[in-house]
Amino acid sequence: MKNETGRIGEEIALAWLSEHGFRLLDRNWRSGHLELDLVMEGPARVHIVEVKTMTPPLLIQPFEKVDAIKQRRLTTAARRYIAQRHVTREVQFDVVSVVLGGDSPAVEYIPEAFFPIQRSY
């Protein structure tokens, strides 16, 4: 059920982003155990988009699940993606929060949801 909910949420997020002028570059890109849900091209930069989907009742909002650990994983995956795909444009991290249920899903787009976590030495 969890995988199905996530897949539906990704479809909804992709449709929403496409309707708002983004172009899909990659979906479910993997490097080892790391994954990027959606990699989208916007007018000025490349967007690494994490999609979080939940169904009511909610104790937290879906975007709140993108914690420091998840942010580190996304940052590592993005670095690998950038190197492998030779990305030269600026990159930002966005989150799309999808809540299923009711007449239509609720979609919340959070641009620049976080900035890459730098390693401390």
Contacts in CASP RR format, 6 or more apart in sequence:
PFRMAT RR
TARGET T0000
AUTHOR 0000-0000-0000
METHOD contacts of the structure
MODEL  1
MKNETGRIGEEIALAWLSEHGFRLLDRNWRSGHLELDLVMEGPARVHIVE
VKTMTPPLLIQPFEKVDAIKQRRLTTAARRYIAQRHVTREVQFDVVSVVL
GGDSPAVEYIPEAFFPIQRSY
5 53 0 8 1.000
5 54 0 8 1.000
5 55 0 8 1.000
5 100 0 8 1.000
6 51 0 8 1.000
6 53 0 8 1.000
8 53 0 8 1.000
8 98 0 8 1.000
8 100 0 8 1.000
9 51 0 8 1.000
9 53 0 8 1.000
9 98 0 8 1.000
9 100 0 8 1.000
9 105 0 8 1.000
10 27 0 8 1.000
10 28 0 8 1.000
10 37 0 8 1.000
10 38 0 8 1.000
10 51 0 8 1.000
10 53 0 8 1.000
12 53 0 8 1.000
12 98 0 8 1.000
12 105 0 8 1.000
12 107 0 8 1.000
13 37 0 8 1.000
13 38 0 8 1.000
13 49 0 8 1.000
13 51 0 8 1.000
13 96 0 8 1.000
13 98 0 8 1.000
13 107 0 8 1.000
14 24 0 8 1.000
14 27 0 8 1.000
14 38 0 8 1.000
16 96 0 8 1.000
16 107 0 8 1.000
16 109 0 8 1.000
17 24 0 8 1.000
17 38 0 8 1.000
17 40 0 8 1.000
17 47 0 8 1.000
17 49 0 8 1.000
17 96 0 8 1.000
17 109 0 8 1.000
18 24 0 8 1.000
20 109 0 8 1.000
21 42 0 8 1.000
21 43 0 8 1.000
22 40 0 8 1.000
22 41 0 8 1.000
22 42 0 8 1.000
22 47 0 8 1.000
23 40 0 8 1.000
23 41 0 8 1.000
23 42 0 8 1.000
24 38 0 8 1.000
24 39 0 8 1.000
24 40 0 8 1.000
24 41 0 8 1.000
25 39 0 8 1.000
25 40 0 8 1.000
25 41 0 8 1.000
25 46 0 8 1.000
25 85 0 8 1.000
26 36 0 8 1.000
26 38 0 8 1.000
26 39 0 8 1.000
26 81 0 8 1.000
26 85 0 8 1.000
27 37 0 8 1.000
27 38 0 8 1.000
27 39 0 8 1.000
28 35 0 8 1.000
28 36 0 8 1.000
28 37 0 8 1.000
29 35 0 8 1.000
29 36 0 8 1.000
29 39 0 8 1.000
29 77 0 8 1.000
29 81 0 8 1.000
31 77 0 8 1.000
31 80 0 8 1.000
31 81 0 8 1.000
31 84 0 8 1.000
34 73 0 8 1.000
34 76 0 8 1.000
34 77 0 8 1.000
34 80 0 8 1.000
35 77 0 8 1.000
36 48 0 8 1.000
36 49 0 8 1.000
36 50 0 8 1.000
36 74 0 8 1.000
36 77 0 8 1.000
36 78 0 8 1.000
36 81 0 8 1.000
37 49 0 8 1.000
37 50 0 8 1.000
37 51 0 8 1.000
38 47 0 8 1.000
38 48 0 8 1.000
38 49 0 8 1.000
38 51 0 8 1.000
38 96 0 8 1.000
39 46 0 8 1.000
39 47 0 8 1.000
39 48 0 8 1.000
39 49 0 8 1.000
39 81 0 8 1.000
40 46 0 8 1.000
40 47 0 8 1.000
40 49 0 8 1.000
41 47 0 8 1.000
44 89 0 8 1.000
44 90 0 8 1.000
45 89 0 8 1.000
45 90 0 8 1.000
45 91 0 8 1.000
45 92 0 8 1.000
46 87 0 8 1.000
46 89 0 8 1.000
46 90 0 8 1.000
46 91 0 8 1.000
46 92 0 8 1.000
47 91 0 8 1.000
47 92 0 8 1.000
47 93 0 8 1.000
47 94 0 8 1.000
47 111 0 8 1.000
48 74 0 8 1.000
48 77 0 8 1.000
48 78 0 8 1.000
48 81 0 8 1.000
48 91 0 8 1.000
48 92 0 8 1.000
48 93 0 8 1.000
48 94 0 8 1.000
49 94 0 8 1.000
49 95 0 8 1.000
49 96 0 8 1.000
50 66 0 8 1.000
50 70 0 8 1.000
50 74 0 8 1.000
50 93 0 8 1.000
50 94 0 8 1.000
50 95 0 8 1.000
50 96 0 8 1.000
50 113 0 8 1.000
51 95 0 8 1.000
51 96 0 8 1.000
51 98 0 8 1.000
52 62 0 8 1.000
52 63 0 8 1.000
52 65 0 8 1.000
52 66 0 8 1.000
52 95 0 8 1.000
52 96 0 8 1.000
52 97 0 8 1.000
52 98 0 8 1.000
53 62 0 8 1.000
53 97 0 8 1.000
53 98 0 8 1.000
53 99 0 8 1.000
53 100 0 8 1.000
54 61 0 8 1.000
54 62 0 8 1.000
54 98 0 8 1.000
54 99 0 8 1.000
54 100 0 8 1.000
55 99 0 8 1.000
55 100 0 8 1.000
55 101 0 8 1.000
56 99 0 8 1.000
56 101 0 8 1.000
58 99 0 8 1.000
61 97 0 8 1.000
61 99 0 8 1.000
61 108 0 8 1.000
62 97 0 8 1.000
62 98 0 8 1.000
62 99 0 8 1.000
63 95 0 8 1.000
63 97 0 8 1.000
63 108 0 8 1.000
63 110 0 8 1.000
63 113 0 8 1.000
66 74 0 8 1.000
66 95 0 8 1.000
66 113 0 8 1.000
66 114 0 8 1.000
68 117 0 8 1.000
71 93 0 8 1.000
71 114 0 8 1.000
71 116 0 8 1.000
71 117 0 8 1.000
72 117 0 8 1.000
74 93 0 8 1.000
75 93 0 8 1.000
75 116 0 8 1.000
75 117 0 8 1.000
78 91 0 8 1.000
78 93 0 8 1.000
78 116 0 8 1.000
81 87 0 8 1.000
82 91 0 8 1.000
92 111 0 8 1.000
92 112 0 8 1.000
93 112 0 8 1.000
93 113 0 8 1.000
93 114 0 8 1.000
93 115 0 8 1.000
93 116 0 8 1.000
94 109 0 8 1.000
94 110 0 8 1.000
94 111 0 8 1.000
94 112 0 8 1.000
94 113 0 8 1.000
95 109 0 8 1.000
95 110 0 8 1.000
95 113 0 8 1.000
95 114 0 8 1.000
96 107 0 8 1.000
96 108 0 8 1.000
96 109 0 8 1.000
96 110 0 8 1.000
97 106 0 8 1.000
97 107 0 8 1.000
97 108 0 8 1.000
97 110 0 8 1.000
98 105 0 8 1.000
98 106 0 8 1.000
98 107 0 8 1.000
98 108 0 8 1.000
99 105 0 8 1.000
99 106 0 8 1.000
END
